[in-house]
Amino acid sequence: MFDFYESKDTLVTKSTVNWRIHKLVEKGIIQRVGRGKYRLGEQKEFHPKVNQSIKSLYTILKNEYPYLDIAIWTTEWISQWMLHIPGTNKTIIEVEKGTEDSVFYFLSAIRKNVFLNPSIDILDKYAQENKNQIIIKNLVTDAPLQKINSLRIPTLEKVIVDLIIDTEILSEYQGRDLESIIENAYQFHSIQENKLLRYASRRRKREFVEQFIKNII
């Protein structure tokens, strides 16, 4: 973009170009998709609707563990982008490493269909049919999160990476359905590439995730 402006005005400064870029983003003409990377169109943030069930579950956990880092989301938010919508949804609860057992036992006493880092076999054998599942797993340090209605939920970048990597827990969301989810996510929302790849690096899968997405987008 600097080269473009410089071709029109050889005396233009980088600070002037940065200001023009800022105004273009502000007006919705371009959107940021990474550090120093932009594309045409208005910035479209991922702000899913949080239903009462999720709010209630999060409140119960925060009341019991007020100082614990907790993130929560539901596959209901991305099912709309699938070719084959599952009959049930999964609520994913992520907590600090070392606390997952405590949270699991607490939640199992008051809710059904609760699982701790389950394999496909465990879910096939023990998950109750036609009932939403609650999955508890570790929260990766510095995972990208956002706040919606006082709840901490993952950013869309984190959801995409987790869908690609967590093939056991999220087995229903693989194959062509995962491709459809990613295609729609990139079409309808602004994906921050740097944030996505930084999180993939935290999970030690950067190259795999980057190539996976390149094969789709």
PyMOL commands that set and color helices and strands:
alter all, ss='L'
color gray80, all
select helices_A, chain A and resi 2-8+14-26+52-64+76-79+100-108+120-126+156-165+171-173+176-188+193-202+206-214
alter helices_A, ss='H'
color red, helices_A
select strands_A, chain A and resi 30-34+37-40+70-74+90-95+114-116+133-138+145-148+151-154
alter strands_A, ss='S'
color yellow, strands_A
deselect
rebuild
show_as cartoon
